[in-house]
Protein backbone atom coordinates (compact mmCIF):
# COMPACT_ATOMS: atom_id res chain seq x y z
CA UNK A 1 0.00 0.00 0.00
CA UNK A 2 1.33 3.44 -0.82
CA UNK A 3 0.17 6.96 -0.01
CA UNK A 4 -0.57 9.19 -2.97
CA UNK A 5 0.13 12.92 -3.00
CA UNK A 6 -3.47 13.83 -2.09
CA UNK A 7 -3.34 11.70 1.11
CA UNK A 8 -5.41 8.85 -0.36
CA UNK A 9 -4.17 5.26 -0.30
CA UNK A 10 -3.29 3.26 -3.39
CA UNK A 11 -3.42 -0.52 -3.24
CA UNK A 12 -1.61 -2.81 -5.67
CA UNK A 13 -4.02 -5.69 -6.27
CA UNK A 14 -1.76 -7.53 -8.72
CA UNK A 15 -0.38 -9.99 -6.11
CA UNK A 16 -3.97 -10.94 -5.23
CA UNK A 17 -4.97 -11.28 -8.89
CA UNK A 18 -1.91 -13.48 -9.49
CA UNK A 19 -2.94 -15.86 -6.69
CA UNK A 20 -6.55 -15.96 -7.94
CA UNK A 21 -5.40 -16.84 -11.47
CA UNK A 22 -3.41 -19.76 -10.01
CA UNK A 23 -6.39 -21.08 -8.00
CA UNK A 24 -8.54 -23.94 -9.26
CA UNK A 25 -12.16 -23.40 -8.34
CA UNK A 26 -14.21 -26.41 -7.30
CA UNK A 27 -17.12 -27.31 -9.54
CA UNK A 28 -19.70 -29.39 -7.70
CA UNK A 29 -20.95 -32.30 -9.78
CA UNK A 30 -23.90 -34.62 -9.57
CA UNK A 31 -25.26 -37.55 -11.55
CA UNK A 32 -28.61 -37.87 -13.30
CA UNK A 33 -30.44 -40.81 -11.71
CA UNK A 34 -33.88 -40.68 -13.32
CA UNK A 35 -35.85 -38.82 -15.99
CA UNK A 36 -39.64 -38.75 -15.86
CA UNK A 37 -41.72 -36.51 -18.11
CA UNK A 38 -40.37 -32.98 -17.78
CA UNK A 39 -38.40 -33.58 -14.57
CA UNK A 40 -34.90 -34.88 -14.00
CA UNK A 41 -33.67 -36.40 -10.74
CA UNK A 42 -30.06 -36.19 -9.67
CA UNK A 43 -27.84 -37.17 -6.76
CA UNK A 44 -24.56 -35.83 -5.44
CA UNK A 45 -25.21 -32.12 -5.88
CA UNK A 46 -26.14 -30.19 -2.74
CA UNK A 47 -27.97 -26.97 -3.66
CA UNK A 48 -31.19 -25.40 -2.46
CA UNK A 49 -34.74 -25.10 -3.70
CA UNK A 50 -35.06 -22.56 -6.51
CA UNK A 51 -31.34 -22.54 -7.30
CA UNK A 52 -30.06 -23.07 -10.81
CA UNK A 53 -27.60 -25.64 -12.09
CA UNK A 54 -26.47 -26.94 -15.45
CA UNK A 55 -26.97 -30.37 -16.94
CA UNK A 56 -24.15 -31.30 -19.31
CA UNK A 57 -25.29 -33.55 -22.15
CA UNK A 58 -23.19 -36.20 -23.89
CA UNK A 59 -22.44 -33.83 -26.76
CA UNK A 60 -21.15 -31.23 -24.21
CA UNK A 61 -24.18 -28.95 -24.64
CA UNK A 62 -25.44 -27.54 -21.35
CA UNK A 63 -29.02 -27.09 -20.23
CA UNK A 64 -29.97 -24.81 -17.33
CA UNK A 65 -32.24 -26.44 -14.74
CA UNK A 66 -33.98 -25.24 -11.59
CA UNK A 67 -34.27 -27.23 -8.37
CA UNK A 68 -38.01 -27.68 -7.83
CA UNK A 69 -37.98 -30.35 -5.14
CA UNK A 70 -36.24 -33.19 -3.35
CA UNK A 71 -36.70 -36.96 -3.50
CA UNK A 72 -34.79 -39.81 -1.82
CA UNK A 73 -31.92 -37.54 -0.79
CA UNK A 74 -31.51 -36.13 -4.30
CA UNK A 75 -32.79 -33.20 -6.30
CA UNK A 76 -35.76 -32.90 -8.63
CA UNK A 77 -34.81 -30.57 -11.48
CA UNK A 78 -36.87 -28.82 -14.12
CA UNK A 79 -34.83 -28.15 -17.27
CA UNK A 80 -35.41 -24.60 -18.50
CA UNK A 81 -34.30 -25.25 -22.08
CA UNK A 82 -34.77 -28.07 -24.56
N, C-alpha and C positions, 0 to 999 in steps of 0.2 A: 504494500500500500504506500502511496506517495501523496504528499500534499502539494496541490497545485498553487499557483500564485494568488488565486482569489480565495484562499483558505478552504477550498472544498477538497475532498479526498478523491483520489483516483485509484481504482482497483484493477489489477491485471488479472483477468479471468483465464488467460491462456493456460496456465498450469491445470486448472480445473477442467477446462475443455479437453485438454490432452488426456487426462485420466478418464473422462467420460467416453472419449472415442475408443479407448482401449478396453472398455468394459463390455462384457457380453450380457445382454439383458435376457432374463428367463422368459420363455414363452410357454405358458401353461398349455398342456395338451390333454385331450380326452379322446375317447373312442366311441364311434356310433355303435349302439347295441341293438337298436330296433327302429324300423320305420313303419308307421301306420297312418295311412291317409295323408294328411298335411303335416303331421308332427313327426319329429325325430327324437329318439331318446339316446342319451349319451351317458357315459360314466367317466370318472377320472378328473373332470373339470369342476372346480369349486368356485362358482360365481352365483350371484344372487338373482332373485326374481326381477324381471324387467331389464336385466343387463344384456348386452349384445356380445356375440362371439362370432367367429367365422368357422364355417365348415369347409374344409379343403377337399375337393373332389379328386378322383384318380387322375384327371387330366390337368391338375394343378389350378383349376379355376376355384374361386372362393365365393361362398354364398354367405351373406350375413344372416344371422338367426337371433331371435330373442328368446330368453328363458321365460316360459309361460307357466312352468310348474315343476314339480318334483315327483319321482316315482322310484321306489326300490333303491333309494340312496343315490339316484342319478338325476339328470336333468331332462325335462321335456322342453324341446325347442320348436319354435315355429320359424321355418325359413322365410325370409322376407323378400327373396328373389327366386326366380326359377332357373 
